[in-house]
């Protein structure tokens, strides 16, 4: 009779090792979740629009580009349907990313080709210019707002895959409703709170004016010597909802206010915006859920302007 083997012990040690590793991973995950709940850490910046099953989740880069596309459309006086068509087109062509490559010489958000007369490469890589060129083409399509989205988009783009635009219509509809101000407090983001650089009031002003025109030029009310305050104070900008001589109307003003407020949230990560307030709602970058909350007292902005606070 040969020596008696003990095959069960190595297997038992293997099971114990695997169980210990699984337990360590579970404890690590629990610690991570607890840390973020206790500290309010937002993790990687992200954005969402809509709720429940009717919800689209995307990155701050995509949100910023979507906000620019929407702002250029409304500034041209175009209806929400035009913005929806433009957003669905950019979702298909570039996934709302300003990419420097594509099929043949295609570039940018809408994959426009310099060789086909869309502009110089550096122009096409400017989201404001590229959006304007798309809308310019869309406005030449008779009855575009009554056409199926994929038909209207194809008449501008002349894509090799004309049916591909249709699948993006639900997400584009959510985005356009928020970014044109029809859906209040519908777009939310978490933004980085790492103090790597302060917000620049001049940069925010330039971006607002480029997207919406001079009528959206904000007033600096705190922060820096130009406002008569300490340079250490976080800059606060007040963005006018109604321009001088603008048509009155509470509904129009409210929609315009939410358009500007949600543009600010969508651009928050890149422009170092830490807080946006309109009416009785306020969004703060440091909150883990990244949503809009009820404002009261000094944190409320009122109906006449959108208050934008920058990172110190």
C-alpha positions in Angstrom: 0.0 0.0 0.0 1.5 3.3 -1.1 1.7 6.5 1.0 -1.6 8.1 1.9 -2.2 11.4 0.1 -4.0 14.4 1.6 -5.6 16.1 -1.4 -8.2 17.9 0.6 -5.9 20.3 2.4 -4.5 22.2 -0.6 -8.0 22.6 -1.9 -9.2 23.9 1.4 -6.4 26.4 1.6 -7.3 27.5 -2.0 -10.9 28.0 -1.0 -9.9 29.9 2.1 -7.6 32.1 0.1 -10.3 32.9 -2.5 -12.8 33.6 0.3 -10.4 35.9 2.0 -9.7 37.8 -1.3 -13.5 38.1 -2.0 -14.0 39.4 1.6 -11.2 41.9 1.2 -12.7 43.2 -2.1 -16.1 43.5 -0.6 -14.7 45.4 2.4 -12.8 47.7 0.0 -15.9 48.4 -2.0 -17.9 49.1 1.2 -15.2 51.5 2.4 -15.1 53.3 -0.9 -18.9 53.8 -0.9 -18.8 54.9 2.8 -16.0 57.4 2.1 -17.9 59.0 -0.8 -21.1 59.2 1.3 -19.4 60.7 4.3 -17.2 63.2 2.4 -19.7 64.1 -0.3 -17.1 63.2 -3.0 -18.6 63.2 -6.4 -16.2 60.7 -8.0 -15.6 61.2 -11.7 -17.6 64.1 -13.1 -20.7 63.1 -15.0 -24.0 64.6 -16.3 -27.5 63.3 -16.6 -30.7 64.6 -18.2 -34.2 63.2 -17.5 -35.2 60.6 -14.9 -36.0 57.0 -14.4 -36.1 55.0 -17.6 -36.3 58.2 -19.6 -32.7 59.3 -18.8 -29.5 59.9 -20.6 -26.1 59.9 -18.9 -23.0 61.5 -20.5 -19.7 63.2 -19.7 -19.0 66.9 -19.0 -17.2 67.1 -22.4 -20.4 65.9 -24.2 -22.5 68.2 -22.0 -20.4 71.2 -22.9 -20.7 70.5 -26.6 -24.4 69.8 -26.4 -24.9 73.2 -24.6 -23.0 75.0 -27.3 -25.0 73.4 -30.1 -28.3 74.3 -28.3 -27.2 77.9 -27.6 -26.2 78.5 -31.2 -29.6 77.3 -32.4 -31.7 79.3 -30.0 -29.6 82.4 -30.6 -30.4 82.1 -34.3 -34.1 82.1 -33.4 -34.6 78.5 -34.3 -37.2 76.3 -32.7 -36.5 73.5 -30.3 -37.1 70.9 -33.1 -34.0 72.3 -34.9 -31.9 71.9 -31.8 -33.1 68.3 -31.4 -32.1 67.5 -35.0 -28.7 69.1 -34.5 -28.1 67.2 -31.3 -29.2 63.8 -32.7 -26.8 64.5 -35.7 -23.9 65.2 -33.5 -24.6 62.2 -31.3 -24.4 60.0 -34.4 -21.5 61.7 -36.1 -19.1 62.2 -33.1 -20.9 61.1 -29.9 -20.9 64.8 -29.0 -17.1 64.9 -29.0 -15.0 67.4 -30.9 -12.8 64.9 -32.6 -9.9 65.7 -34.9 -10.4 62.7 -37.2 -13.1 60.8 -39.2 -13.9 59.3 -42.6 -11.5 60.9 -45.1 -11.1 64.5 -44.0 -14.2 64.7 -41.7 -13.7 66.7 -38.5 -15.4 67.9 -35.4 -18.8 67.5 -33.8 -20.7 67.1 -37.1 -17.9 65.4 -39.1 -17.8 68.2 -41.6 -15.3 68.0 -44.5 -13.1 71.0 -45.5 -13.0 69.5 -49.0 -16.8 69.8 -49.3 -16.9 73.5 -48.5 -17.7 73.3 -44.8 -14.8 75.6 -43.8 -11.2 75.4 -42.9 -10.1 72.7 -40.4 -9.6 75.2 -37.6 -13.0 76.6 -38.2 -14.7 73.2 -38.2 -13.0 72.4 -34.9 -14.7 75.4 -33.3 -18.0 74.1 -31.9 -19.7 77.5 -32.3 -18.7 77.7 -36.0 -19.5 74.1 -36.7 -23.0 74.3 -35.1 -23.7 77.5 -37.0 -22.8 75.8 -40.3 -25.1 72.9 -39.5 -28.0 75.2 -38.8 -27.3 77.2 -41.9 -27.7 74.0 -43.9 -30.8 72.9 -42.0 -32.5 76.3 -42.6 -32.3 75.6 -46.3 -34.4 72.5 -46.0 -38.0 73.3 -46.7 -40.3 72.2 -43.9 -37.5 70.6 -41.9 -39.4 70.8 -38.6 -42.2 68.6 -40.0 -39.9 66.0 -41.6 -38.8 62.8 -39.8 -35.6 63.6 -37.9 -33.5 61.3 -39.9 -34.7 62.8 -43.2 -34.0 66.3 -42.1 -30.5 65.4 -40.8 -29.6 63.5 -44.0 -30.5 66.5 -46.2 -27.8 68.4 -44.4 -25.2 65.7 -43.9 -25.6 63.4 -46.9 -24.4 60.5 -44.8 -23.7 57.0 -46.1 -25.9 55.8 -43.2 -28.9 58.0 -43.3 -31.1 55.9 -41.0 -28.6 56.0 -38.1 -29.7 59.4 -36.9 -33.1 58.1 -35.8 -31.9 56.0 -32.8 -30.6 59.2 -31.1 -33.8 61.1 -31.2 -35.0 60.1 -27.7 -31.7 61.3 -26.1 -31.6 64.4 -28.3 -35.2 65.3 -27.3 -34.3 65.1 -23.6 -31.2 67.3 -24.1 -33.0 69.9 -26.2 -35.9 70.2 -23.8 -33.4 71.0 -21.0 -30.9 73.1 -22.9 -33.6 75.3 -24.5 -35.1 75.8 -21.0 -38.4 74.0 -21.6 -37.6 71.4 -18.9 -36.6 73.2 -15.7 -33.8 71.7 -13.5 -33.7 68.7 -15.8 -29.9 68.7 -16.6 -27.6 68.0 -13.7 -23.8 67.4 -13.4 -21.2 66.6 -10.9 -18.1 68.7 -11.4 -14.6 68.4 -10.1 -14.0 70.3 -6.9 -10.2 69.9 -6.9 -8.6 73.3 -6.4 -6.3 73.1 -9.4 -7.3 76.5 -10.9 -9.7 79.3 -10.1 -12.7 80.2 -12.4 -12.0 83.0 -14.8 -14.8 85.6 -15.0 -13.5 86.9 -18.4 -13.5 83.4 -19.9 -17.1 82.8 -18.7 -18.1 86.1 -20.2 -16.5 85.3 -23.5 -18.1 81.9 -23.7 -21.6 83.3 -22.9 -21.3 86.1 -25.5 -19.9 83.7 -28.1 -22.9 81.3 -27.6 -25.7 83.8 -26.9 -24.5 87.2 -28.1 -23.9 90.4 -26.2 -27.4 90.2 -24.6 -26.1 87.5 -22.3 -23.1 89.5 -21.1 -22.9 89.0 -17.3 -22.2 91.6 -14.7 -19.4 90.8 -12.2 -20.8 91.6 -8.7 -18.2 90.1 -6.4 -14.6 89.0 -6.5 -11.6 91.0 -7.6 -10.6 94.7 -7.6 -12.8 95.5 -10.6 -15.9 94.7 -8.4 -14.5 96.7 -5.4 -14.1 93.5 -3.4 -11.3 91.3 -2.1 -9.5 89.3 -4.8 -9.8 86.3 -2.5 -13.6 86.2 -2.8 -15.1 83.8 -5.3 -16.2 85.7 -8.3 -20.0 85.9 -8.8 -21.6 86.7 -12.2 -25.2 87.8 -12.7 -26.4 86.8 -16.2 -29.4 88.8 -17.3 -32.5 86.8 -18.2 -34.3 89.6 -20.1 -32.4 92.2 -22.1 -33.2 95.9 -22.1 -36.2 96.4 -24.3 -36.9 92.6 -24.5 -40.4 91.3 -24.8 -42.0 90.8 -21.4 -43.6 87.6 -20.3 -43.1 85.4 -17.2 -43.2 82.2 -19.2 -40.6 83.4 -21.7 -38.4 84.8 -19.0 -38.5 81.6 -17.0 -37.6 79.5 -20.0 -34.8 81.8 -20.9 -33.5 81.6 -17.3 -33.5 77.9 -17.3 -31.7 77.8 -20.7 -28.9 80.0 -19.3 -28.8 78.2 -16.0 -28.5 74.7 -17.5 -26.0 75.9 -20.1 -23.9 77.0 -17.0 -24.2 73.6 -15.4 -23.3 71.8 -18.6 -20.2 74.0 -18.9 -19.3 73.9 -15.2 -16.5 71.4 -15.3 -14.5 73.3 -18.0 -15.3 76.8 -16.8 -14.7 76.0 -13.1 -18.3 77.0 -12.1 -19.1 76.0 -8.5 -22.7 77.2 -8.1 -25.6 78.1 -10.4 -28.9 79.6 -9.0 -32.1 80.6 -10.8 -35.3 81.4 -9.1 -35.7 79.3 -6.0 -33.4 76.5 -7.2 -29.6 76.1 -6.8 -27.0 73.6 -8.2 -23.7 73.1 -6.5 -20.6 71.4 -7.9 -19.6 69.8 -4.6 -22.8 67.9 -4.0 -22.5 64.2 -4.7 -25.8 63.8 -6.5 -25.1 66.9 -8.6 -28.8 67.9 -8.7 -30.8 71.0 -8.1 -32.0 71.7 -4.6 -34.4 74.2 -3.1 -32.8 77.6 -2.4 -33.9 80.0 0.3 -32.7 83.4 1.6 -29.4 84.6 0.2 -28.9 81.4 -1.9 -32.0 82.2 -4.0 -31.3 84.2 -7.2 -34.8 85.6 -8.1 -36.4 85.6 -11.5 -34.4 88.4 -13.2 -31.0 86.8 -13.5 -29.0 83.6 -13.3 -26.3 83.8 -10.6 -23.1 82.0 -11.4 -20.4 81.5 -8.8 -16.9 80.5 -9.8 -14.4 78.4 -8.0 -12.0 80.5 -5.9 
